[in-house]
């Protein structure tokens, strides 16, 4: 029980500090001081600053996506419904200063560290590959490539200095839907001759 309380206090402290401090400047001693815990607590509960922030992002942001995406994953979804489930929370989160800062951090964090050890279902690649293959019938490798492109674009928009506008989110929805739902090309891509 005390372990859960300490973990929660550390996450709360990190969230508070990250609203005014860039990730690169976040100090674990400051997090522990803010949480009122032993300086070794972050290492005990999370192992590193990166793992602390990964846990924070999953803890605070996955609840906005989990229920709708779980429902779509267990039913017959369209690509547009999946994209809308991803983008719908952005409007709500954009208007909350703390949530907006977490979205921006998520974008910057994922772009800089694409291979983080996420543990929450909708932060893991396999869940996205599975939902796209069942929706479109593309193979796993194609689904993975499409999601990598889609999330690179989404994370770029999230990491912008200002939250994405309504028009940007609408255009992003159209663009992601078209890319994820594109027909599979069997034609090899021509490469430029090399000298």
C-alpha positions as CSV (number, residue, x, y, z in Angstrom):
1,X,0.0,0.0,0.0
2,X,2.8,2.5,0.9
3,X,4.5,1.5,-2.3
4,X,1.5,2.6,-4.3
5,X,1.3,5.8,-2.4
6,X,4.9,6.6,-3.0
7,X,4.6,5.7,-6.7
8,X,1.6,8.0,-7.0
9,X,3.3,10.8,-5.2
10,X,6.3,10.5,-7.6
11,X,4.0,10.6,-10.7
12,X,2.2,13.6,-9.3
13,X,5.4,15.4,-8.6
14,X,6.9,14.6,-12.0
15,X,3.7,15.8,-13.7
16,X,3.7,19.1,-11.7
17,X,7.4,19.7,-12.5
18,X,7.0,18.9,-16.2
19,X,4.4,21.6,-16.7
20,X,7.2,24.2,-16.2
21,X,10.4,22.2,-16.7
22,X,11.5,20.5,-20.0
23,X,12.2,16.8,-19.8
24,X,15.9,17.4,-20.4
25,X,16.1,19.6,-17.4
26,X,14.0,17.4,-15.0
27,X,16.1,16.3,-12.1
28,X,15.2,13.2,-10.1
29,X,16.2,15.0,-6.8
30,X,13.6,17.7,-7.6
31,X,11.0,15.1,-8.2
32,X,11.7,13.3,-5.0
33,X,11.8,16.6,-3.1
34,X,8.5,17.7,-4.6
35,X,7.0,14.3,-3.6
36,X,8.5,14.4,-0.1
37,X,10.2,11.0,-0.5
38,X,13.7,9.5,-0.2
39,X,16.0,10.5,-3.1
40,X,16.4,6.8,-4.1
41,X,12.6,6.4,-4.5
42,X,12.5,7.0,-8.2
43,X,15.2,4.4,-8.8
44,X,13.3,1.9,-6.7
45,X,9.9,2.4,-8.3
46,X,10.9,3.3,-11.9
47,X,14.6,2.7,-12.4
48,X,15.3,5.9,-14.3
49,X,14.1,9.3,-15.3
50,X,13.0,7.9,-18.7
51,X,11.0,5.1,-17.1
52,X,9.4,7.6,-14.7
53,X,8.2,9.8,-17.6
54,X,7.1,6.7,-19.6
55,X,5.0,5.6,-16.6
56,X,3.6,9.1,-16.2
57,X,2.5,9.4,-19.8
58,X,0.9,6.0,-19.8
59,X,-0.8,6.6,-16.5
60,X,-2.2,10.0,-17.4
61,X,-3.0,9.6,-21.1
62,X,-4.0,6.0,-21.8
63,X,-7.4,6.4,-19.9
64,X,-8.4,8.8,-22.7
65,X,-7.9,6.2,-25.4
66,X,-8.3,2.8,-23.7
67,X,-12.1,2.3,-23.5
68,X,-13.0,3.5,-27.1
69,X,-10.0,1.6,-28.6
70,X,-10.7,-1.6,-26.6
71,X,-14.3,-1.5,-27.9
72,X,-13.2,-1.0,-31.5
73,X,-10.6,-3.7,-31.2
74,X,-13.3,-6.2,-30.2
75,X,-15.8,-5.2,-32.9
76,X,-15.8,-4.5,-36.6
77,X,-14.2,-1.1,-36.9
78,X,-13.4,1.1,-39.8
79,X,-10.1,2.9,-40.2
80,X,-11.9,6.2,-39.8
81,X,-13.4,5.1,-36.5
82,X,-10.0,4.1,-35.2
83,X,-8.5,7.4,-36.3
84,X,-11.4,9.3,-34.7
85,X,-10.9,7.4,-31.4
86,X,-7.2,8.5,-31.5
87,X,-8.0,12.1,-32.3
88,X,-11.2,12.7,-30.3
89,X,-9.4,13.2,-26.9
90,X,-7.1,15.8,-28.4
91,X,-9.8,18.5,-28.3
92,X,-10.5,17.9,-24.6
93,X,-6.8,17.6,-23.7
94,X,-5.8,20.6,-25.7
95,X,-7.9,22.9,-23.5
96,X,-6.4,21.6,-20.2
97,X,-3.0,23.2,-19.6
98,X,-1.5,20.2,-17.7
99,X,-2.9,17.7,-20.3
100,X,-1.7,19.9,-23.1
101,X,1.8,19.9,-21.7
102,X,1.7,16.1,-21.4
103,X,0.6,15.7,-25.0
104,X,3.5,17.9,-26.1
105,X,5.8,15.9,-23.9
106,X,4.4,12.7,-25.4
107,X,5.1,13.9,-28.9
108,X,8.6,15.0,-28.2
109,X,9.4,12.0,-26.1
110,X,8.2,9.4,-28.7
111,X,10.0,11.2,-31.6
112,X,13.3,11.3,-29.6
113,X,12.9,7.7,-28.2
114,X,10.9,5.5,-30.6
115,X,11.8,2.3,-28.9
116,X,10.7,2.9,-25.4
117,X,9.5,0.0,-23.3
118,X,5.8,0.9,-23.0
119,X,3.7,-1.5,-20.9
120,X,0.2,0.0,-21.4
121,X,-1.8,-1.8,-24.2
122,X,-2.4,1.2,-26.4
123,X,1.2,2.4,-26.1
124,X,2.5,-0.9,-27.6
125,X,2.9,-1.5,-31.3
126,X,1.3,-5.0,-31.3
127,X,-2.1,-3.6,-30.4
128,X,-2.0,-1.1,-33.3
129,X,-0.8,-3.7,-35.7
130,X,-3.6,-6.2,-34.7
131,X,-6.4,-3.6,-35.0
132,X,-5.2,-2.5,-38.4
133,X,-4.7,-6.0,-39.8
134,X,-8.2,-7.1,-38.6
135,X,-9.7,-3.9,-40.0
136,X,-8.0,-3.7,-43.4
137,X,-6.6,-7.2,-44.0
138,X,-3.0,-5.9,-44.6
139,X,-0.2,-8.1,-43.3
140,X,1.6,-7.3,-40.1
141,X,4.7,-5.8,-41.8
142,X,2.5,-3.4,-43.8
143,X,0.4,-2.5,-40.7
144,X,3.6,-1.8,-38.8
145,X,5.0,0.5,-41.4
146,X,1.7,2.4,-41.8
147,X,1.4,2.9,-38.0
148,X,5.1,4.1,-37.9
149,X,4.3,6.8,-40.5
150,X,1.0,7.7,-38.9
151,X,2.4,8.1,-35.4
152,X,5.5,10.0,-36.7
153,X,3.0,12.5,-38.2
154,X,0.8,12.6,-35.1
155,X,3.7,13.0,-32.7
156,X,5.2,15.8,-34.8
157,X,1.8,17.6,-34.5
158,X,1.6,17.0,-30.8
159,X,5.1,18.3,-30.2
160,X,4.5,21.6,-31.9
161,X,4.8,24.7,-29.8
162,X,1.0,25.2,-29.7
163,X,-1.6,22.4,-29.5
164,X,-3.1,21.4,-32.8
165,X,-6.1,23.5,-33.9
166,X,-9.5,22.0,-34.8
167,X,-8.7,22.4,-38.5
168,X,-5.4,20.7,-38.0
169,X,-7.0,17.8,-36.2
170,X,-9.6,17.4,-38.9
171,X,-7.0,17.5,-41.7
172,X,-4.8,15.0,-39.7
173,X,-7.8,12.7,-39.4
174,X,-8.4,12.7,-43.2
175,X,-4.7,12.2,-43.8
176,X,-4.2,9.4,-41.3
177,X,-7.3,7.6,-42.5
178,X,-6.2,7.8,-46.2
179,X,-2.7,6.5,-45.3
180,X,-3.7,3.7,-43.0
181,X,-6.5,2.6,-45.4
182,X,-4.5,2.9,-48.7
183,X,-4.6,0.0,-51.1
184,X,-1.6,-2.3,-51.0
185,X,0.7,-1.8,-53.9
186,X,2.2,-4.9,-55.5
187,X,4.4,-2.8,-57.8
188,X,8.0,-2.5,-56.7
189,X,9.2,1.1,-56.1
190,X,11.7,2.2,-58.7
191,X,15.0,3.3,-57.3
192,X,17.3,5.8,-58.8
193,X,20.3,4.3,-60.5
194,X,23.5,4.6,-58.6
195,X,26.8,5.5,-60.2
